[in-house]
Amino acid sequence: MFDLGIQELIVIFVVALLVFGPKRLPELGRSLGKGLAELKKALQEAKAQIDSELDQPAKPDKTDIPQSLAGMPEEPPREKGEKADEPVSDEKEKRGKPEE
């Protein structure tokens, strides 16, 4: 991942020691270690959840419809001469609603 040699690590440690001081450096190291451990655990949980979701069977398709619902039309019946891809006009909508 990172190609850091021993010399780069020593430079990073010296800069951190100068910036944070010898008293806060161990505390920062512990906090960083805990944070990385929590991140790793969260990533593993997310990966496990995604894997379990992918392993579950897919939702049932139209072939699994119960017999009681099999005869029902998918779309409401249309008036005579009305095309399926034609939008419903305003006057057709108004006929079904009481006037205000």
C-alpha positions as CSV (number, residue, x, y, z in Angstrom):
1,M,0.0,0.0,0.0
2,F,2.5,2.6,1.2
3,D,6.1,2.1,0.2
4,L,7.7,3.5,3.4
5,G,11.2,2.5,4.4
6,I,12.8,2.6,7.8
7,Q,14.3,6.1,7.1
8,E,10.9,7.6,6.2
9,L,9.4,6.1,9.4
10,I,12.1,7.6,11.5
11,V,11.6,11.1,9.9
12,I,7.8,10.8,10.5
13,F,8.4,9.8,14.2
14,V,10.9,12.7,14.8
15,V,8.5,15.2,13.3
16,A,5.6,13.9,15.4
17,L,7.8,14.0,18.5
18,L,8.7,17.6,17.8
19,V,5.1,18.6,17.0
20,F,3.2,16.8,19.8
21,G,5.9,16.3,22.5
22,P,6.9,13.3,24.4
23,K,3.9,13.4,26.8
24,R,1.2,13.3,24.1
25,L,2.8,11.0,21.6
26,P,1.9,7.7,23.4
27,E,-1.7,9.0,23.8
28,L,-1.9,9.8,20.1
29,G,-0.5,6.4,19.2
30,R,-3.1,4.6,21.3
31,S,-5.9,6.8,19.8
32,L,-4.7,6.1,16.3
33,G,-4.5,2.4,17.0
34,K,-8.0,2.3,18.4
35,G,-9.4,4.3,15.5
36,L,-7.8,2.0,12.9
37,A,-9.1,-1.1,14.8
38,E,-12.7,0.4,14.8
39,L,-12.4,1.2,11.1
40,K,-11.2,-2.3,10.3
41,K,-14.1,-3.8,12.3
42,A,-16.7,-1.6,10.6
43,L,-15.3,-2.5,7.1
44,Q,-15.5,-6.2,8.0
45,E,-19.1,-5.9,9.2
46,A,-20.1,-4.0,6.1
47,K,-18.4,-6.6,3.9
48,A,-20.2,-9.4,5.7
49,Q,-23.5,-7.7,5.4
50,I,-23.1,-7.1,1.7
51,D,-22.0,-10.7,1.2
52,S,-25.1,-12.0,3.1
53,E,-27.4,-9.7,1.0
54,L,-25.8,-11.1,-2.2
55,D,-26.2,-14.7,-1.0
56,Q,-30.0,-14.3,-0.3
57,P,-32.3,-15.5,-3.0
58,A,-33.8,-12.9,-5.3
59,K,-37.4,-11.6,-4.8
60,P,-40.1,-13.7,-6.3
61,D,-41.0,-13.0,-9.9
62,K,-44.5,-13.0,-11.5
63,T,-44.4,-16.8,-11.8
64,D,-44.7,-17.1,-8.1
65,I,-48.1,-15.2,-7.9
66,P,-50.8,-17.0,-5.9
67,Q,-53.6,-18.5,-7.9
68,S,-56.1,-16.1,-6.3
69,L,-54.3,-13.1,-7.9
70,A,-53.3,-14.8,-11.1
71,G,-56.5,-13.8,-13.0
72,M,-56.4,-10.1,-12.1
73,P,-55.5,-7.6,-14.8
74,E,-52.3,-5.6,-14.4
75,E,-53.8,-2.3,-15.6
76,P,-57.3,-0.9,-15.1
77,P,-59.7,-1.5,-18.0
78,R,-59.7,1.3,-20.6
79,E,-62.6,2.9,-22.4
80,K,-63.4,1.7,-25.9
81,G,-61.1,3.2,-28.5
82,E,-58.5,4.4,-25.9
83,K,-54.9,3.4,-26.5
84,A,-52.7,2.0,-23.7
85,D,-49.9,4.5,-24.3
86,E,-52.3,7.5,-24.5
87,P,-52.3,9.7,-21.4
88,V,-55.6,10.2,-19.6
89,S,-57.1,13.6,-20.5
90,D,-58.3,16.2,-18.0
91,E,-62.0,15.7,-18.9
92,K,-61.7,12.0,-18.3
93,E,-60.2,12.7,-14.9
94,K,-63.0,15.2,-14.1
95,R,-65.7,12.7,-15.0
96,G,-64.6,10.5,-12.1
97,K,-64.4,13.4,-9.6
98,P,-67.2,15.5,-8.2
99,E,-67.2,19.2,-9.1
100,E,-65.9,21.6,-6.6
